[in-house]
């Protein structure tokens, strides 16, 4: 890990590269990214703790997709 004087050199290089005016925006963006990352990892941990969904009972819900129609074998149509 960098010690006292090394941090000052790193800070001076960052100021030279990004400019003093951009540093608050850079820090704000980094903070937001870390908060989002922390929230997502917490969400993943919470998902692991939730019990698994019960097995399907065979009943269809309104959200289930149902396809209706005739099954067609392409090879039969070509040979007919």
PyMOL Python script that loads the backbone (N, CA, C, O; Angstrom):
from pymol import cmd

cmd.read_pdbstr("""\
ATOM      1  N   UNK A   1       0.840  -1.193   0.000  1.00  0.00           N
ATOM      2  CA  UNK A   1       0.000   0.000   0.000  1.00  0.00           C
ATOM      3  C   UNK A   1       0.877   1.246   0.000  1.00  0.00           C
ATOM      4  O   UNK A   1       1.911   1.294   0.666  1.00  0.00           O
ATOM      5  N   UNK A   2       0.448   2.255  -0.759  1.00  0.00           N
ATOM      6  CA  UNK A   2       1.198   3.510  -0.766  1.00  0.00           C
ATOM      7  C   UNK A   2       1.170   4.185   0.604  1.00  0.00           C
ATOM      8  O   UNK A   2       0.178   4.111   1.330  1.00  0.00           O
ATOM      9  N   UNK A   3       2.267   4.835   0.936  1.00  0.00           N
ATOM     10  CA  UNK A   3       2.373   5.563   2.202  1.00  0.00           C
ATOM     11  C   UNK A   3       2.226   7.053   1.922  1.00  0.00           C
ATOM     12  O   UNK A   3       1.903   7.415   0.791  1.00  0.00           O
ATOM     13  N   UNK A   4       2.443   7.919   2.873  1.00  0.00           N
ATOM     14  CA  UNK A   4       2.200   9.365   2.815  1.00  0.00           C
ATOM     15  C   UNK A   4       2.694  10.065   1.572  1.00  0.00           C
ATOM     16  O   UNK A   4       1.889  10.628   0.830  1.00  0.00           O
ATOM     17  N   UNK A   5       3.993  10.051   1.316  1.00  0.00           N
ATOM     18  CA  UNK A   5       4.550  10.785   0.173  1.00  0.00           C
ATOM     19  C   UNK A   5       4.081  10.177  -1.150  1.00  0.00           C
ATOM     20  O   UNK A   5       3.886  10.900  -2.126  1.00  0.00           O
ATOM     21  N   UNK A   6       3.905   8.890  -1.189  1.00  0.00           N
ATOM     22  CA  UNK A   6       3.442   8.228  -2.415  1.00  0.00           C
ATOM     23  C   UNK A   6       2.028   8.668  -2.773  1.00  0.00           C
ATOM     24  O   UNK A   6       1.713   8.843  -3.950  1.00  0.00           O
ATOM     25  N   UNK A   7       1.160   8.849  -1.753  1.00  0.00           N
ATOM     26  CA  UNK A   7      -0.205   9.324  -1.998  1.00  0.00           C
ATOM     27  C   UNK A   7      -0.180  10.736  -2.587  1.00  0.00           C
ATOM     28  O   UNK A   7      -0.982  11.050  -3.467  1.00  0.00           O
ATOM     29  N   UNK A   8       0.724  11.583  -2.116  1.00  0.00           N
ATOM     30  CA  UNK A   8       0.824  12.938  -2.652  1.00  0.00           C
ATOM     31  C   UNK A   8       1.249  12.916  -4.120  1.00  0.00           C
ATOM     32  O   UNK A   8       0.734  13.690  -4.926  1.00  0.00           O
ATOM     33  N   UNK A   9       2.177  12.043  -4.465  1.00  0.00           N
ATOM     34  CA  UNK A   9       2.611  11.925  -5.860  1.00  0.00           C
ATOM     35  C   UNK A   9       1.465  11.419  -6.728  1.00  0.00           C
ATOM     36  O   UNK A   9       1.244  11.932  -7.825  1.00  0.00           O
ATOM     37  N   UNK A  10       0.740  10.422  -6.247  1.00  0.00           N
ATOM     38  CA  UNK A  10      -0.413   9.880  -6.996  1.00  0.00           C
ATOM     39  C   UNK A  10      -1.464  10.971  -7.176  1.00  0.00           C
ATOM     40  O   UNK A  10      -2.009  11.119  -8.269  1.00  0.00           O
ATOM     41  N   UNK A  11      -1.759  11.733  -6.133  1.00  0.00           N
ATOM     42  CA  UNK A  11      -2.745  12.808  -6.208  1.00  0.00           C
ATOM     43  C   UNK A  11      -2.305  13.875  -7.209  1.00  0.00           C
ATOM     44  O   UNK A  11      -3.128  14.375  -7.975  1.00  0.00           O
ATOM     45  N   UNK A  12      -1.025  14.228  -7.212  1.00  0.00           N
ATOM     46  CA  UNK A  12      -0.512  15.230  -8.156  1.00  0.00           C
ATOM     47  C   UNK A  12      -0.661  14.742  -9.594  1.00  0.00           C
ATOM     48  O   UNK A  12      -1.021  15.524 -10.474  1.00  0.00           O
ATOM     49  N   UNK A  13      -0.392  13.475  -9.842  1.00  0.00           N
ATOM     50  CA  UNK A  13      -0.532  12.910 -11.192  1.00  0.00           C
ATOM     51  C   UNK A  13      -1.997  12.920 -11.622  1.00  0.00           C
ATOM     52  O   UNK A  13      -2.300  13.251 -12.768  1.00  0.00           O
ATOM     53  N   UNK A  14      -2.903  12.564 -10.720  1.00  0.00           N
ATOM     54  CA  UNK A  14      -4.339  12.560 -11.037  1.00  0.00           C
ATOM     55  C   UNK A  14      -4.806  13.968 -11.364  1.00  0.00           C
ATOM     56  O   UNK A  14      -5.585  14.156 -12.298  1.00  0.00           O
ATOM     57  N   UNK A  15      -4.340  14.969 -10.605  1.00  0.00           N
ATOM     58  CA  UNK A  15      -4.726  16.356 -10.880  1.00  0.00           C
ATOM     59  C   UNK A  15      -4.190  16.793 -12.238  1.00  0.00           C
ATOM     60  O   UNK A  15      -4.883  17.487 -12.982  1.00  0.00           O
ATOM     61  N   UNK A  16      -2.985  16.400 -12.561  1.00  0.00           N
ATOM     62  CA  UNK A  16      -2.425  16.764 -13.865  1.00  0.00           C
ATOM     63  C   UNK A  16      -3.164  16.098 -15.015  1.00  0.00           C
ATOM     64  O   UNK A  16      -3.382  16.721 -16.054  1.00  0.00           O
ATOM     65  N   UNK A  17      -3.547  14.849 -14.841  1.00  0.00           N
ATOM     66  CA  UNK A  17      -4.212  14.110 -15.914  1.00  0.00           C
ATOM     67  C   UNK A  17      -5.643  14.585 -16.112  1.00  0.00           C
ATOM     68  O   UNK A  17      -6.052  14.858 -17.240  1.00  0.00           O
ATOM     69  N   UNK A  18      -6.408  14.688 -15.032  1.00  0.00           N
ATOM     70  CA  UNK A  18      -7.832  15.009 -15.138  1.00  0.00           C
ATOM     71  C   UNK A  18      -8.133  16.491 -14.987  1.00  0.00           C
ATOM     72  O   UNK A  18      -9.172  16.951 -15.460  1.00  0.00           O
ATOM     73  N   UNK A  19      -7.274  17.239 -14.355  1.00  0.00           N
ATOM     74  CA  UNK A  19      -7.540  18.650 -14.102  1.00  0.00           C
ATOM     75  C   UNK A  19      -8.347  18.806 -12.827  1.00  0.00           C
ATOM     76  O   UNK A  19      -9.139  17.934 -12.470  1.00  0.00           O
ATOM     77  N   UNK A  20      -8.143  19.912 -12.148  1.00  0.00           N
ATOM     78  CA  UNK A  20      -8.796  20.140 -10.854  1.00  0.00           C
ATOM     79  C   UNK A  20     -10.308  20.275 -10.993  1.00  0.00           C
ATOM     80  O   UNK A  20     -11.044  19.893 -10.083  1.00  0.00           O
ATOM     81  N   UNK A  21     -10.781  20.808 -12.107  1.00  0.00           N
ATOM     82  CA  UNK A  21     -12.223  21.011 -12.293  1.00  0.00           C
ATOM     83  C   UNK A  21     -12.976  19.691 -12.452  1.00  0.00           C
ATOM     84  O   UNK A  21     -14.149  19.605 -12.088  1.00  0.00           O
ATOM     85  N   UNK A  22     -12.324  18.672 -12.986  1.00  0.00           N
ATOM     86  CA  UNK A  22     -12.992  17.392 -13.237  1.00  0.00           C
ATOM     87  C   UNK A  22     -12.966  16.463 -12.022  1.00  0.00           C
ATOM     88  O   UNK A  22     -13.706  15.479 -12.000  1.00  0.00           O
ATOM     89  N   UNK A  23     -12.154  16.740 -11.030  1.00  0.00           N
ATOM     90  CA  UNK A  23     -12.029  15.830  -9.883  1.00  0.00           C
ATOM     91  C   UNK A  23     -13.336  15.629  -9.117  1.00  0.00           C
ATOM     92  O   UNK A  23     -13.637  14.488  -8.766  1.00  0.00           O
ATOM     93  N   UNK A  24     -14.142  16.679  -8.832  1.00  0.00           N
ATOM     94  CA  UNK A  24     -15.417  16.426  -8.135  1.00  0.00           C
ATOM     95  C   UNK A  24     -16.348  15.508  -8.925  1.00  0.00           C
ATOM     96  O   UNK A  24     -17.004  14.642  -8.346  1.00  0.00           O
ATOM     97  N   UNK A  25     -16.409  15.694 -10.248  1.00  0.00           N
ATOM     98  CA  UNK A  25     -17.249  14.823 -11.080  1.00  0.00           C
ATOM     99  C   UNK A  25     -16.731  13.391 -11.063  1.00  0.00           C
ATOM    100  O   UNK A  25     -17.514  12.443 -11.012  1.00  0.00           O
ATOM    101  N   UNK A  26     -15.415  13.237 -11.105  1.00  0.00           N
ATOM    102  CA  UNK A  26     -14.801  11.910 -11.070  1.00  0.00           C
ATOM    103  C   UNK A  26     -15.099  11.217  -9.740  1.00  0.00           C
ATOM    104  O   UNK A  26     -15.428  10.031  -9.716  1.00  0.00           O
ATOM    105  N   UNK A  27     -14.985  11.954  -8.642  1.00  0.00           N
ATOM    106  CA  UNK A  27     -15.263  11.384  -7.318  1.00  0.00           C
ATOM    107  C   UNK A  27     -16.743  11.031  -7.166  1.00  0.00           C
ATOM    108  O   UNK A  27     -17.085  10.000  -6.586  1.00  0.00           O
ATOM    109  N   UNK A  28     -17.621  11.897  -7.692  1.00  0.00           N
ATOM    110  CA  UNK A  28     -19.069  11.643  -7.602  1.00  0.00           C
ATOM    111  C   UNK A  28     -19.438  10.390  -8.400  1.00  0.00           C
ATOM    112  O   UNK A  28     -20.207   9.555  -7.924  1.00  0.00           O
ATOM    113  N   UNK A  29     -18.897  10.261  -9.598  1.00  0.00           N
ATOM    114  CA  UNK A  29     -19.173   9.089 -10.431  1.00  0.00           C
ATOM    115  C   UNK A  29     -18.653   7.809  -9.798  1.00  0.00           C
ATOM    116  O   UNK A  29     -19.311   6.770  -9.847  1.00  0.00           O
ATOM    117  N   UNK A  30     -17.464   7.890  -9.203  1.00  0.00           N
ATOM    118  CA  UNK A  30     -16.907   6.717  -8.525  1.00  0.00           C
ATOM    119  C   UNK A  30     -17.766   6.316  -7.334  1.00  0.00           C
ATOM    120  O   UNK A  30     -18.009   5.131  -7.109  1.00  0.00           O
ATOM    121  N   UNK A  31     -18.225   7.302  -6.575  1.00  0.00           N
ATOM    122  CA  UNK A  31     -19.089   7.014  -5.426  1.00  0.00           C
ATOM    123  C   UNK A  31     -20.396   6.369  -5.843  1.00  0.00           C
ATOM    124  O   UNK A  31     -20.852   5.419  -5.207  1.00  0.00           O
ATOM    125  N   UNK A  32     -21.000   6.877  -6.906  1.00  0.00           N
ATOM    126  CA  UNK A  32     -22.254   6.292  -7.395  1.00  0.00           C
ATOM    127  C   UNK A  32     -22.042   4.865  -7.879  1.00  0.00           C
ATOM    128  O   UNK A  32     -22.870   3.989  -7.626  1.00  0.00           O
ATOM    129  N   UNK A  33     -20.943   4.634  -8.569  1.00  0.00           N
ATOM    130  CA  UNK A  33     -20.656   3.286  -9.058  1.00  0.00           C
ATOM    131  C   UNK A  33     -20.463   2.314  -7.898  1.00  0.00           C
ATOM    132  O   UNK A  33     -20.933   1.178  -7.954  1.00  0.00           O
ATOM    133  N   UNK A  34     -19.780   2.751  -6.858  1.00  0.00           N
ATOM    134  CA  UNK A  34     -19.581   1.885  -5.690  1.00  0.00           C
ATOM    135  C   UNK A  34     -20.895   1.606  -4.968  1.00  0.00           C
ATOM    136  O   UNK A  34     -21.118   0.488  -4.504  1.00  0.00           O
ATOM    137  N   UNK A  35     -21.774   2.618  -4.866  1.00  0.00           N
ATOM    138  CA  UNK A  35     -23.077   2.397  -4.220  1.00  0.00           C
ATOM    139  C   UNK A  35     -23.919   1.407  -5.015  1.00  0.00           C
ATOM    140  O   UNK A  35     -24.565   0.537  -4.431  1.00  0.00           O
ATOM    141  N   UNK A  36     -23.918   1.528  -6.338  1.00  0.00           N
ATOM    142  CA  UNK A  36     -24.675   0.605  -7.183  1.00  0.00           C
ATOM    143  C   UNK A  36     -24.113  -0.806  -7.041  1.00  0.00           C
ATOM    144  O   UNK A  36     -24.866  -1.770  -6.906  1.00  0.00           O
ATOM    145  N   UNK A  37     -22.795  -0.920  -7.071  1.00  0.00           N
ATOM    146  CA  UNK A  37     -22.159  -2.228  -6.932  1.00  0.00           C
ATOM    147  C   UNK A  37     -22.514  -2.865  -5.586  1.00  0.00           C
ATOM    148  O   UNK A  37     -22.814  -4.057  -5.519  1.00  0.00           O
ATOM    149  N   UNK A  38     -22.480  -2.077  -4.528  1.00  0.00           N
ATOM    150  CA  UNK A  38     -22.801  -2.587  -3.191  1.00  0.00           C
ATOM    151  C   UNK A  38     -24.267  -3.040  -3.123  1.00  0.00           C
ATOM    152  O   UNK A  38     -24.566  -4.084  -2.545  1.00  0.00           O
ATOM    153  N   UNK A  39     -25.169  -2.262  -3.708  1.00  0.00           N
ATOM    154  CA  UNK A  39     -26.587  -2.627  -3.699  1.00  0.00           C
ATOM    155  C   UNK A  39     -26.827  -3.908  -4.487  1.00  0.00           C
ATOM    156  O   UNK A  39     -27.611  -4.759  -4.066  1.00  0.00           O
ATOM    157  N   UNK A  40     -26.157  -4.050  -5.628  1.00  0.00           N
ATOM    158  CA  UNK A  40     -26.339  -5.257  -6.443  1.00  0.00           C
ATOM    159  C   UNK A  40     -25.795  -6.493  -5.738  1.00  0.00           C
ATOM    160  O   UNK A  40     -26.431  -7.546  -5.772  1.00  0.00           O
ATOM    161  N   UNK A  41     -24.633  -6.389  -5.103  1.00  0.00           N
ATOM    162  CA  UNK A  41     -24.092  -7.547  -4.401  1.00  0.00           C
ATOM    163  C   UNK A  41     -24.963  -7.909  -3.209  1.00  0.00           C
ATOM    164  O   UNK A  41     -25.113  -9.089  -2.892  1.00  0.00           O
ATOM    165  N   UNK A  42     -25.542  -6.906  -2.539  1.00  0.00           N
ATOM    166  CA  UNK A  42     -26.456  -7.193  -1.429  1.00  0.00           C
ATOM    167  C   UNK A  42     -27.711  -7.886  -1.955  1.00  0.00           C
ATOM    168  O   UNK A  42     -28.235  -8.802  -1.322  1.00  0.00           O
ATOM    169  N   UNK A  43     -28.192  -7.438  -3.128  1.00  0.00           N
ATOM    170  CA  UNK A  43     -29.362  -8.065  -3.738  1.00  0.00           C
ATOM    171  C   UNK A  43     -29.096  -9.517  -4.102  1.00  0.00           C
ATOM    172  O   UNK A  43     -29.969 -10.368  -3.932  1.00  0.00           O
ATOM    173  N   UNK A  44     -27.903  -9.807  -4.599  1.00  0.00           N
ATOM    174  CA  UNK A  44     -27.556 -11.193  -4.921  1.00  0.00           C
ATOM    175  C   UNK A  44     -27.503 -12.056  -3.665  1.00  0.00           C
ATOM    176  O   UNK A  44     -27.946 -13.205  -3.680  1.00  0.00           O
ATOM    177  N   UNK A  45     -26.968 -11.512  -2.589  1.00  0.00           N
ATOM    178  CA  UNK A  45     -26.917 -12.261  -1.332  1.00  0.00           C
ATOM    179  C   UNK A  45     -28.325 -12.521  -0.804  1.00  0.00           C
ATOM    180  O   UNK A  45     -28.611 -13.605  -0.296  1.00  0.00           O
ATOM    181  N   UNK A  46     -29.214 -11.514  -0.927  1.00  0.00           N
ATOM    182  CA  UNK A  46     -30.595 -11.687  -0.470  1.00  0.00           C
ATOM    183  C   UNK A  46     -31.323 -12.730  -1.306  1.00  0.00           C
ATOM    184  O   UNK A  46     -32.129 -13.496  -0.778  1.00  0.00           O
ATOM    185  N   UNK A  47     -31.042 -12.767  -2.624  1.00  0.00           N
ATOM    186  CA  UNK A  47     -31.668 -13.758  -3.494  1.00  0.00           C
ATOM    187  C   UNK A  47     -31.244 -15.169  -3.103  1.00  0.00           C
ATOM    188  O   UNK A  47     -32.041 -16.104  -3.190  1.00  0.00           O
ATOM    189  N   UNK A  48     -29.993 -15.330  -2.672  1.00  0.00           N
ATOM    190  CA  UNK A  48     -29.510 -16.649  -2.268  1.00  0.00           C
ATOM    191  C   UNK A  48     -30.198 -17.125  -0.997  1.00  0.00           C
ATOM    192  O   UNK A  48     -30.341 -18.330  -0.791  1.00  0.00           O
ATOM    193  N   UNK A  49     -30.624 -16.210  -0.145  1.00  0.00           N
ATOM    194  CA  UNK A  49     -31.246 -16.585   1.125  1.00  0.00           C
ATOM    195  C   UNK A  49     -32.726 -16.923   0.988  1.00  0.00           C
ATOM    196  O   UNK A  49     -33.292 -17.592   1.852  1.00  0.00           O
ATOM    197  N   UNK A  50     -33.369 -16.454  -0.118  1.00  0.00           N
ATOM    198  CA  UNK A  50     -34.790 -16.715  -0.308  1.00  0.00           C
ATOM    199  C   UNK A  50     -35.005 -18.185  -0.638  1.00  0.00           C
ATOM    200  O   UNK A  50     -34.185 -18.792  -1.327  1.00  0.00           O
ATOM    201  N   UNK A  51     -36.108 -18.767  -0.150  1.00  0.00           N
ATOM    202  CA  UNK A  51     -36.390 -20.168  -0.490  1.00  0.00           C
ATOM    203  C   UNK A  51     -36.742 -20.299  -1.968  1.00  0.00           C
ATOM    204  O   UNK A  51     -37.219 -19.352  -2.593  1.00  0.00           O
ATOM    205  N   UNK A  52     -36.504 -21.467  -2.504  1.00  0.00           N
ATOM    206  CA  UNK A  52     -36.788 -21.726  -3.910  1.00  0.00           C
ATOM    207  C   UNK A  52     -38.284 -21.688  -4.161  1.00  0.00           C
ATOM    208  O   UNK A  52     -39.074 -21.972  -3.260  1.00  0.00           O
ATOM    209  N   UNK A  53     -38.678 -21.341  -5.372  1.00  0.00           N
ATOM    210  CA  UNK A  53     -40.087 -21.297  -5.745  1.00  0.00           C
ATOM    211  C   UNK A  53     -40.647 -22.718  -5.765  1.00  0.00           C
ATOM    212  O   UNK A  53     -39.934 -23.652  -6.129  1.00  0.00           O
ATOM    213  N   UNK A  54     -41.910 -22.895  -5.380  1.00  0.00           N
ATOM    214  CA  UNK A  54     -42.498 -24.234  -5.397  1.00  0.00           C
ATOM    215  C   UNK A  54     -42.594 -24.776  -6.815  1.00  0.00           C
ATOM    216  O   UNK A  54     -42.681 -24.012  -7.776  1.00  0.00           O
ATOM    217  N   UNK A  55     -42.577 -26.083  -6.936  1.00  0.00           N
ATOM    218  CA  UNK A  55     -42.659 -26.737  -8.242  1.00  0.00           C
ATOM    219  C   UNK A  55     -44.003 -26.444  -8.886  1.00  0.00           C
ATOM    220  O   UNK A  55     -44.987 -26.184  -8.193  1.00  0.00           O
ATOM    221  N   UNK A  56     -44.044 -26.483 -10.195  1.00  0.00           N
ATOM    222  CA  UNK A  56     -45.262 -26.195 -10.934  1.00  0.00           C
ATOM    223  C   UNK A  56     -46.321 -27.249 -10.642  1.00  0.00           C
ATOM    224  O   UNK A  56     -46.014 -28.434 -10.517  1.00  0.00           O
ATOM    225  N   UNK A  57     -47.566 -26.809 -10.535  1.00  0.00           N
ATOM    226  CA  UNK A  57     -48.668 -27.723 -10.251  1.00  0.00           C
ATOM    227  C   UNK A  57     -49.314 -28.236 -11.522  1.00  0.00           C
ATOM    228  O   UNK A  57     -50.228 -29.059 -11.475  1.00  0.00           O
ATOM    229  N   UNK A  58     -48.836 -27.750 -12.661  1.00  0.00           N
ATOM    230  CA  UNK A  58     -49.422 -28.186 -13.923  1.00  0.00           C
ATOM    231  C   UNK A  58     -50.529 -27.272 -14.396  1.00  0.00           C
ATOM    232  O   UNK A  58     -50.999 -27.409 -15.525  1.00  0.00           O
ATOM    233  N   UNK A  59     -50.957 -26.339 -13.557  1.00  0.00           N
ATOM    234  CA  UNK A  59     -51.989 -25.398 -13.948  1.00  0.00           C
ATOM    235  C   UNK A  59     -51.339 -24.254 -14.715  1.00  0.00           C
ATOM    236  O   UNK A  59     -50.207 -23.866 -14.426  1.00  0.00           O
ATOM    237  N   UNK A  60     -52.059 -23.720 -15.688  1.00  0.00           N
ATOM    238  CA  UNK A  60     -51.534 -22.628 -16.484  1.00  0.00           C
ATOM    239  C   UNK A  60     -51.944 -21.301 -15.869  1.00  0.00           C
ATOM    240  O   UNK A  60     -53.082 -21.131 -15.432  1.00  0.00           O
ATOM    241  N   UNK A  61     -51.025 -20.383 -15.841  1.00  0.00           N
ATOM    242  CA  UNK A  61     -51.306 -19.034 -15.375  1.00  0.00           C
ATOM    243  C   UNK A  61     -51.563 -18.155 -16.581  1.00  0.00           C
ATOM    244  O   UNK A  61     -51.302 -18.561 -17.713  1.00  0.00           O
ATOM    245  N   UNK A  62     -52.070 -16.963 -16.352  1.00  0.00           N
ATOM    246  CA  UNK A  62     -52.328 -16.032 -17.443  1.00  0.00           C
ATOM    247  C   UNK A  62     -51.032 -15.630 -18.139  1.00  0.00           C
ATOM    248  O   UNK A  62     -51.037 -15.278 -19.319  1.00  0.00           O
ATOM    249  N   UNK A  63     -49.931 -15.683 -17.409  1.00  0.00           N
ATOM    250  CA  UNK A  63     -48.653 -15.280 -17.985  1.00  0.00           C
ATOM    251  C   UNK A  63     -48.022 -16.376 -18.833  1.00  0.00           C
ATOM    252  O   UNK A  63     -47.073 -16.104 -19.568  1.00  0.00           O
ATOM    253  N   UNK A  64     -48.518 -17.599 -18.755  1.00  0.00           N
ATOM    254  CA  UNK A  64     -47.948 -18.698 -19.532  1.00  0.00           C
ATOM    255  C   UNK A  64     -48.286 -18.527 -21.009  1.00  0.00           C
ATOM    256  O   UNK A  64     -49.413 -18.185 -21.367  1.00  0.00           O
ATOM    257  N   UNK A  65     -47.308 -18.767 -21.846  1.00  0.00           N
ATOM    258  CA  UNK A  65     -47.526 -18.681 -23.285  1.00  0.00           C
ATOM    259  C   UNK A  65     -48.086 -19.997 -23.793  1.00  0.00           C
ATOM    260  O   UNK A  65     -47.573 -21.069 -23.472  1.00  0.00           O
ATOM    261  N   UNK A  66     -49.128 -19.908 -24.580  1.00  0.00           N
ATOM    262  CA  UNK A  66     -49.752 -21.098 -25.145  1.00  0.00           C
ATOM    263  C   UNK A  66     -49.721 -20.947 -26.660  1.00  0.00           C
ATOM    264  O   UNK A  66     -50.195 -19.953 -27.210  1.00  0.00           O
ATOM    265  N   UNK A  67     -49.164 -21.935 -27.313  1.00  0.00           N
ATOM    266  CA  UNK A  67     -49.108 -21.910 -28.775  1.00  0.00           C
ATOM    267  C   UNK A  67     -50.169 -22.849 -29.310  1.00  0.00           C
ATOM    268  O   UNK A  67     -50.272 -23.999 -28.883  1.00  0.00           O
ATOM    269  N   UNK A  68     -50.949 -22.355 -30.240  1.00  0.00           N
ATOM    270  CA  UNK A  68     -51.972 -23.188 -30.858  1.00  0.00           C
ATOM    271  C   UNK A  68     -51.665 -23.299 -32.344  1.00  0.00           C
ATOM    272  O   UNK A  68     -51.149 -22.361 -32.952  1.00  0.00           O
ATOM    273  N   UNK A  69     -51.977 -24.420 -32.909  1.00  0.00           N
ATOM    274  CA  UNK A  69     -51.778 -24.588 -34.336  1.00  0.00           C
ATOM    275  C   UNK A  69     -51.450 -26.027 -34.667  1.00  0.00           C
ATOM    276  O   UNK A  69     -51.500 -26.913 -33.814  1.00  0.00           O
ATOM    277  N   UNK A  70     -51.117 -26.234 -35.912  1.00  0.00           N
ATOM    278  CA  UNK A  70     -50.849 -27.567 -36.419  1.00  0.00           C
ATOM    279  C   UNK A  70     -49.347 -27.778 -36.510  1.00  0.00           C
ATOM    280  O   UNK A  70     -48.617 -26.895 -36.962  1.00  0.00           O
ATOM    281  N   UNK A  71     -48.890 -28.930 -36.086  1.00  0.00           N
ATOM    282  CA  UNK A  71     -47.486 -29.276 -36.198  1.00  0.00           C
ATOM    283  C   UNK A  71     -47.242 -29.766 -37.620  1.00  0.00           C
ATOM    284  O   UNK A  71     -47.923 -30.664 -38.113  1.00  0.00           O
ATOM    285  N   UNK A  72     -46.269 -29.161 -38.255  1.00  0.00           N
ATOM    286  CA  UNK A  72     -46.000 -29.474 -39.652  1.00  0.00           C
ATOM    287  C   UNK A  72     -44.606 -30.062 -39.753  1.00  0.00           C
ATOM    288  O   UNK A  72     -43.637 -29.515 -39.227  1.00  0.00           O
ATOM    289  N   UNK A  73     -44.530 -31.184 -40.436  1.00  0.00           N
ATOM    290  CA  UNK A  73     -43.235 -31.804 -40.687  1.00  0.00           C
ATOM    291  C   UNK A  73     -42.778 -31.352 -42.069  1.00  0.00           C
ATOM    292  O   UNK A  73     -43.392 -31.698 -43.078  1.00  0.00           O
ATOM    293  N   UNK A  74     -41.702 -30.583 -42.107  1.00  0.00           N
ATOM    294  CA  UNK A  74     -41.237 -30.009 -43.368  1.00  0.00           C
ATOM    295  C   UNK A  74     -40.858 -31.091 -44.380  1.00  0.00           C
ATOM    296  O   UNK A  74     -41.064 -30.911 -45.580  1.00  0.00           O
ATOM    297  N   UNK A  75     -40.310 -32.202 -43.913  1.00  0.00           N
ATOM    298  CA  UNK A  75     -39.883 -33.259 -44.830  1.00  0.00           C
ATOM    299  C   UNK A  75     -41.084 -33.895 -45.527  1.00  0.00           C
ATOM    300  O   UNK A  75     -40.994 -34.256 -46.700  1.00  0.00           O
ATOM    301  N   UNK A  76     -42.187 -34.035 -44.834  1.00  0.00           N
ATOM    302  CA  UNK A  76     -43.373 -34.623 -45.472  1.00  0.00           C
ATOM    303  C   UNK A  76     -43.924 -33.718 -46.548  1.00  0.00           C
ATOM    304  O   UNK A  76     -44.368 -34.190 -47.594  1.00  0.00           O
ATOM    305  N   UNK A  77     -43.899 -32.397 -46.294  1.00  0.00           N
ATOM    306  CA  UNK A  77     -44.437 -31.464 -47.282  1.00  0.00           C
ATOM    307  C   UNK A  77     -43.602 -31.464 -48.556  1.00  0.00           C
ATOM    308  O   UNK A  77     -44.143 -31.357 -49.656  1.00  0.00           O
ATOM    309  N   UNK A  78     -42.281 -31.585 -48.408  1.00  0.00           N
ATOM    310  CA  UNK A  78     -41.407 -31.591 -49.575  1.00  0.00           C
ATOM    311  C   UNK A  78     -41.571 -32.856 -50.402  1.00  0.00           C
ATOM    312  O   UNK A  78     -41.480 -32.808 -51.629  1.00  0.00           O
ATOM    313  N   UNK A  79     -41.812 -34.000 -49.739  1.00  0.00           N
ATOM    314  CA  UNK A  79     -41.926 -35.275 -50.439  1.00  0.00           C
ATOM    315  C   UNK A  79     -43.315 -35.508 -51.003  1.00  0.00           C
ATOM    316  O   UNK A  79     -43.486 -36.385 -51.849  1.00  0.00           O
ATOM    317  N   UNK A  80     -44.307 -34.758 -50.566  1.00  0.00           N
ATOM    318  CA  UNK A  80     -45.679 -35.008 -51.008  1.00  0.00           C
ATOM    319  C   UNK A  80     -45.964 -34.471 -52.372  1.00  0.00           C
ATOM    320  O   UNK A  80     -47.081 -34.610 -52.869  1.00  0.00           O
TER     321      UNK A  80
END
""", "prot")
cmd.dss("prot")
cmd.show_as("cartoon", "prot")
cmd.util.cbc("prot")
cmd.orient("prot")
